[in-house]
Amino acid sequence: MNRLINELKSILFIVTAIFIFRSTFLNWYVIPTGSLLPTLKIGDHVVVNKLSYGIMLPFMQTRIFSWSQPDRGDIVVFQGPE
């Protein structure tokens, strides 16, 4: 029983670390529309560096520190309505 609890703690730690990493540092998205054609096709996957413009709190939209703003030619990713 003790071994099972230790395994569950390890799995929970890994899953939590992955969620924090994805919400703070890097995340991946799928291109849903043809708005970026011909450069990016519908269904392409992009990896987003979330530290490009500053540091945000995990799972929140609160920016702690900002060091840059989007420039012309940058691709801005946001969650649209489903």
Phi and psi in radians as a Rosetta constraint file:
Dihedral C 1 N 2 CA 2 C 2 CIRCULARHARMONIC -1.120 0.35
Dihedral N 2 CA 2 C 2 N 3 CIRCULARHARMONIC -0.657 0.35
Dihedral C 2 N 3 CA 3 C 3 CIRCULARHARMONIC -1.150 0.35
Dihedral N 3 CA 3 C 3 N 4 CIRCULARHARMONIC -0.694 0.35
Dihedral C 3 N 4 CA 4 C 4 CIRCULARHARMONIC -1.102 0.35
Dihedral N 4 CA 4 C 4 N 5 CIRCULARHARMONIC -0.719 0.35
Dihedral C 4 N 5 CA 5 C 5 CIRCULARHARMONIC -1.129 0.35
Dihedral N 5 CA 5 C 5 N 6 CIRCULARHARMONIC -0.725 0.35
Dihedral C 5 N 6 CA 6 C 6 CIRCULARHARMONIC -1.116 0.35
Dihedral N 6 CA 6 C 6 N 7 CIRCULARHARMONIC -0.694 0.35
Dihedral C 6 N 7 CA 7 C 7 CIRCULARHARMONIC -1.120 0.35
Dihedral N 7 CA 7 C 7 N 8 CIRCULARHARMONIC -0.758 0.35
Dihedral C 7 N 8 CA 8 C 8 CIRCULARHARMONIC -1.123 0.35
Dihedral N 8 CA 8 C 8 N 9 CIRCULARHARMONIC -0.665 0.35
Dihedral C 8 N 9 CA 9 C 9 CIRCULARHARMONIC -1.101 0.35
Dihedral N 9 CA 9 C 9 N 10 CIRCULARHARMONIC -0.723 0.35
Dihedral C 9 N 10 CA 10 C 10 CIRCULARHARMONIC -1.115 0.35
Dihedral N 10 CA 10 C 10 N 11 CIRCULARHARMONIC -0.772 0.35
Dihedral C 10 N 11 CA 11 C 11 CIRCULARHARMONIC -1.129 0.35
Dihedral N 11 CA 11 C 11 N 12 CIRCULARHARMONIC -0.759 0.35
Dihedral C 11 N 12 CA 12 C 12 CIRCULARHARMONIC -1.092 0.35
Dihedral N 12 CA 12 C 12 N 13 CIRCULARHARMONIC -0.710 0.35
Dihedral C 12 N 13 CA 13 C 13 CIRCULARHARMONIC -1.077 0.35
Dihedral N 13 CA 13 C 13 N 14 CIRCULARHARMONIC -0.788 0.35
Dihedral C 13 N 14 CA 14 C 14 CIRCULARHARMONIC -1.114 0.35
Dihedral N 14 CA 14 C 14 N 15 CIRCULARHARMONIC -0.789 0.35
Dihedral C 14 N 15 CA 15 C 15 CIRCULARHARMONIC -1.113 0.35
Dihedral N 15 CA 15 C 15 N 16 CIRCULARHARMONIC -0.731 0.35
Dihedral C 15 N 16 CA 16 C 16 CIRCULARHARMONIC -1.110 0.35
Dihedral N 16 CA 16 C 16 N 17 CIRCULARHARMONIC -0.755 0.35
Dihedral C 16 N 17 CA 17 C 17 CIRCULARHARMONIC -1.088 0.35
Dihedral N 17 CA 17 C 17 N 18 CIRCULARHARMONIC -0.691 0.35
Dihedral C 17 N 18 CA 18 C 18 CIRCULARHARMONIC -1.123 0.35
Dihedral N 18 CA 18 C 18 N 19 CIRCULARHARMONIC -0.775 0.35
Dihedral C 18 N 19 CA 19 C 19 CIRCULARHARMONIC -1.114 0.35
Dihedral N 19 CA 19 C 19 N 20 CIRCULARHARMONIC -0.728 0.35
Dihedral C 19 N 20 CA 20 C 20 CIRCULARHARMONIC -1.153 0.35
Dihedral N 20 CA 20 C 20 N 21 CIRCULARHARMONIC -0.733 0.35
Dihedral C 20 N 21 CA 21 C 21 CIRCULARHARMONIC -1.056 0.35
Dihedral N 21 CA 21 C 21 N 22 CIRCULARHARMONIC -0.804 0.35
Dihedral C 21 N 22 CA 22 C 22 CIRCULARHARMONIC -1.169 0.35
Dihedral N 22 CA 22 C 22 N 23 CIRCULARHARMONIC -0.582 0.35
Dihedral C 22 N 23 CA 23 C 23 CIRCULARHARMONIC -1.477 0.35
Dihedral N 23 CA 23 C 23 N 24 CIRCULARHARMONIC -0.267 0.35
Dihedral C 23 N 24 CA 24 C 24 CIRCULARHARMONIC -1.936 0.35
Dihedral N 24 CA 24 C 24 N 25 CIRCULARHARMONIC -0.745 0.35
Dihedral C 24 N 25 CA 25 C 25 CIRCULARHARMONIC -1.877 0.35
Dihedral N 25 CA 25 C 25 N 26 CIRCULARHARMONIC -1.081 0.35
Dihedral C 25 N 26 CA 26 C 26 CIRCULARHARMONIC -2.343 0.35
Dihedral N 26 CA 26 C 26 N 27 CIRCULARHARMONIC 2.582 0.35
Dihedral C 26 N 27 CA 27 C 27 CIRCULARHARMONIC -2.613 0.35
Dihedral N 27 CA 27 C 27 N 28 CIRCULARHARMONIC 2.809 0.35
Dihedral C 27 N 28 CA 28 C 28 CIRCULARHARMONIC -2.124 0.35
Dihedral N 28 CA 28 C 28 N 29 CIRCULARHARMONIC 2.554 0.35
Dihedral C 28 N 29 CA 29 C 29 CIRCULARHARMONIC -2.356 0.35
Dihedral N 29 CA 29 C 29 N 30 CIRCULARHARMONIC 2.770 0.35
Dihedral C 29 N 30 CA 30 C 30 CIRCULARHARMONIC -1.874 0.35
Dihedral N 30 CA 30 C 30 N 31 CIRCULARHARMONIC 2.365 0.35
Dihedral C 30 N 31 CA 31 C 31 CIRCULARHARMONIC -1.291 0.35
Dihedral N 31 CA 31 C 31 N 32 CIRCULARHARMONIC 2.005 0.35
Dihedral C 31 N 32 CA 32 C 32 CIRCULARHARMONIC -1.540 0.35
Dihedral N 32 CA 32 C 32 N 33 CIRCULARHARMONIC -0.382 0.35
Dihedral C 32 N 33 CA 33 C 33 CIRCULARHARMONIC -2.294 0.35
Dihedral N 33 CA 33 C 33 N 34 CIRCULARHARMONIC 3.048 0.35
Dihedral C 33 N 34 CA 34 C 34 CIRCULARHARMONIC -1.586 0.35
Dihedral N 34 CA 34 C 34 N 35 CIRCULARHARMONIC 0.403 0.35
Dihedral C 34 N 35 CA 35 C 35 CIRCULARHARMONIC -1.206 0.35
Dihedral N 35 CA 35 C 35 N 36 CIRCULARHARMONIC -0.320 0.35
Dihedral C 35 N 36 CA 36 C 36 CIRCULARHARMONIC -1.879 0.35
Dihedral N 36 CA 36 C 36 N 37 CIRCULARHARMONIC 0.237 0.35
Dihedral C 36 N 37 CA 37 C 37 CIRCULARHARMONIC -1.145 0.35
Dihedral N 37 CA 37 C 37 N 38 CIRCULARHARMONIC 2.531 0.35
Dihedral C 37 N 38 CA 38 C 38 CIRCULARHARMONIC -1.622 0.35
Dihedral N 38 CA 38 C 38 N 39 CIRCULARHARMONIC 0.008 0.35
Dihedral C 38 N 39 CA 39 C 39 CIRCULARHARMONIC -1.183 0.35
Dihedral N 39 CA 39 C 39 N 40 CIRCULARHARMONIC -0.902 0.35
Dihedral C 39 N 40 CA 40 C 40 CIRCULARHARMONIC -2.046 0.35
Dihedral N 40 CA 40 C 40 N 41 CIRCULARHARMONIC 2.280 0.35
Dihedral C 40 N 41 CA 41 C 41 CIRCULARHARMONIC -1.568 0.35
Dihedral N 41 CA 41 C 41 N 42 CIRCULARHARMONIC 2.795 0.35
Dihedral C 41 N 42 CA 42 C 42 CIRCULARHARMONIC -1.080 0.35
Dihedral N 42 CA 42 C 42 N 43 CIRCULARHARMONIC 2.276 0.35
Dihedral C 42 N 43 CA 43 C 43 CIRCULARHARMONIC 1.611 0.35
Dihedral N 43 CA 43 C 43 N 44 CIRCULARHARMONIC -0.117 0.35
Dihedral C 43 N 44 CA 44 C 44 CIRCULARHARMONIC -1.129 0.35
Dihedral N 44 CA 44 C 44 N 45 CIRCULARHARMONIC 2.652 0.35
Dihedral C 44 N 45 CA 45 C 45 CIRCULARHARMONIC -1.832 0.35
Dihedral N 45 CA 45 C 45 N 46 CIRCULARHARMONIC 2.392 0.35
Dihedral C 45 N 46 CA 46 C 46 CIRCULARHARMONIC -2.196 0.35
Dihedral N 46 CA 46 C 46 N 47 CIRCULARHARMONIC 2.506 0.35
Dihedral C 46 N 47 CA 47 C 47 CIRCULARHARMONIC -1.763 0.35
Dihedral N 47 CA 47 C 47 N 48 CIRCULARHARMONIC 2.280 0.35
Dihedral C 47 N 48 CA 48 C 48 CIRCULARHARMONIC -1.931 0.35
Dihedral N 48 CA 48 C 48 N 49 CIRCULARHARMONIC 2.211 0.35
Dihedral C 48 N 49 CA 49 C 49 CIRCULARHARMONIC -1.500 0.35
Dihedral N 49 CA 49 C 49 N 50 CIRCULARHARMONIC 1.874 0.35
Dihedral C 49 N 50 CA 50 C 50 CIRCULARHARMONIC -1.386 0.35
Dihedral N 50 CA 50 C 50 N 51 CIRCULARHARMONIC -0.113 0.35
Dihedral C 50 N 51 CA 51 C 51 CIRCULARHARMONIC -1.652 0.35
Dihedral N 51 CA 51 C 51 N 52 CIRCULARHARMONIC 0.084 0.35
Dihedral C 51 N 52 CA 52 C 52 CIRCULARHARMONIC -1.080 0.35
Dihedral N 52 CA 52 C 52 N 53 CIRCULARHARMONIC -0.626 0.35
Dihedral C 52 N 53 CA 53 C 53 CIRCULARHARMONIC -1.993 0.35
Dihedral N 53 CA 53 C 53 N 54 CIRCULARHARMONIC -0.140 0.35
Dihedral C 53 N 54 CA 54 C 54 CIRCULARHARMONIC 2.698 0.35
Dihedral N 54 CA 54 C 54 N 55 CIRCULARHARMONIC -3.054 0.35
Dihedral C 54 N 55 CA 55 C 55 CIRCULARHARMONIC -1.883 0.35
Dihedral N 55 CA 55 C 55 N 56 CIRCULARHARMONIC 2.295 0.35
Dihedral C 55 N 56 CA 56 C 56 CIRCULARHARMONIC -2.062 0.35
Dihedral N 56 CA 56 C 56 N 57 CIRCULARHARMONIC 2.697 0.35
Dihedral C 56 N 57 CA 57 C 57 CIRCULARHARMONIC -1.202 0.35
Dihedral N 57 CA 57 C 57 N 58 CIRCULARHARMONIC 2.448 0.35
Dihedral C 57 N 58 CA 58 C 58 CIRCULARHARMONIC -1.043 0.35
Dihedral N 58 CA 58 C 58 N 59 CIRCULARHARMONIC 2.410 0.35
Dihedral C 58 N 59 CA 59 C 59 CIRCULARHARMONIC 1.120 0.35
Dihedral N 59 CA 59 C 59 N 60 CIRCULARHARMONIC 0.271 0.35
Dihedral C 59 N 60 CA 60 C 60 CIRCULARHARMONIC -2.341 0.35
Dihedral N 60 CA 60 C 60 N 61 CIRCULARHARMONIC 2.899 0.35
Dihedral C 60 N 61 CA 61 C 61 CIRCULARHARMONIC -1.780 0.35
Dihedral N 61 CA 61 C 61 N 62 CIRCULARHARMONIC 0.449 0.35
Dihedral C 61 N 62 CA 62 C 62 CIRCULARHARMONIC -1.669 0.35
Dihedral N 62 CA 62 C 62 N 63 CIRCULARHARMONIC 2.090 0.35
Dihedral C 62 N 63 CA 63 C 63 CIRCULARHARMONIC -1.548 0.35
Dihedral N 63 CA 63 C 63 N 64 CIRCULARHARMONIC 2.204 0.35
Dihedral C 63 N 64 CA 64 C 64 CIRCULARHARMONIC -1.466 0.35
Dihedral N 64 CA 64 C 64 N 65 CIRCULARHARMONIC -0.816 0.35
Dihedral C 64 N 65 CA 65 C 65 CIRCULARHARMONIC -2.535 0.35
Dihedral N 65 CA 65 C 65 N 66 CIRCULARHARMONIC 2.393 0.35
Dihedral C 65 N 66 CA 66 C 66 CIRCULARHARMONIC -2.202 0.35
Dihedral N 66 CA 66 C 66 N 67 CIRCULARHARMONIC 2.346 0.35
Dihedral C 66 N 67 CA 67 C 67 CIRCULARHARMONIC -2.199 0.35
Dihedral N 67 CA 67 C 67 N 68 CIRCULARHARMONIC -0.017 0.35
Dihedral C 67 N 68 CA 68 C 68 CIRCULARHARMONIC -2.765 0.35
Dihedral N 68 CA 68 C 68 N 69 CIRCULARHARMONIC 2.823 0.35
Dihedral C 68 N 69 CA 69 C 69 CIRCULARHARMONIC -2.103 0.35
Dihedral N 69 CA 69 C 69 N 70 CIRCULARHARMONIC 2.718 0.35
Dihedral C 69 N 70 CA 70 C 70 CIRCULARHARMONIC -1.040 0.35
Dihedral N 70 CA 70 C 70 N 71 CIRCULARHARMONIC 2.417 0.35
Dihedral C 70 N 71 CA 71 C 71 CIRCULARHARMONIC -1.829 0.35
Dihedral N 71 CA 71 C 71 N 72 CIRCULARHARMONIC 2.905 0.35
Dihedral C 71 N 72 CA 72 C 72 CIRCULARHARMONIC -1.032 0.35
Dihedral N 72 CA 72 C 72 N 73 CIRCULARHARMONIC 2.291 0.35
Dihedral C 72 N 73 CA 73 C 73 CIRCULARHARMONIC 1.703 0.35
Dihedral N 73 CA 73 C 73 N 74 CIRCULARHARMONIC -0.243 0.35
Dihedral C 73 N 74 CA 74 C 74 CIRCULARHARMONIC -1.269 0.35
Dihedral N 74 CA 74 C 74 N 75 CIRCULARHARMONIC 2.552 0.35
Dihedral C 74 N 75 CA 75 C 75 CIRCULARHARMONIC -1.663 0.35
Dihedral N 75 CA 75 C 75 N 76 CIRCULARHARMONIC 2.146 0.35
Dihedral C 75 N 76 CA 76 C 76 CIRCULARHARMONIC -1.776 0.35
Dihedral N 76 CA 76 C 76 N 77 CIRCULARHARMONIC 2.202 0.35
Dihedral C 76 N 77 CA 77 C 77 CIRCULARHARMONIC -1.878 0.35
Dihedral N 77 CA 77 C 77 N 78 CIRCULARHARMONIC 2.332 0.35
Dihedral C 77 N 78 CA 78 C 78 CIRCULARHARMONIC -2.535 0.35
Dihedral N 78 CA 78 C 78 N 79 CIRCULARHARMONIC 2.769 0.35
Dihedral C 78 N 79 CA 79 C 79 CIRCULARHARMONIC -1.490 0.35
Dihedral N 79 CA 79 C 79 N 80 CIRCULARHARMONIC 2.030 0.35
Dihedral C 79 N 80 CA 80 C 80 CIRCULARHARMONIC -1.597 0.35
Dihedral N 80 CA 80 C 80 N 81 CIRCULARHARMONIC 3.014 0.35
Dihedral C 80 N 81 CA 81 C 81 CIRCULARHARMONIC -1.153 0.35
Dihedral N 81 CA 81 C 81 N 82 CIRCULARHARMONIC 2.520 0.35
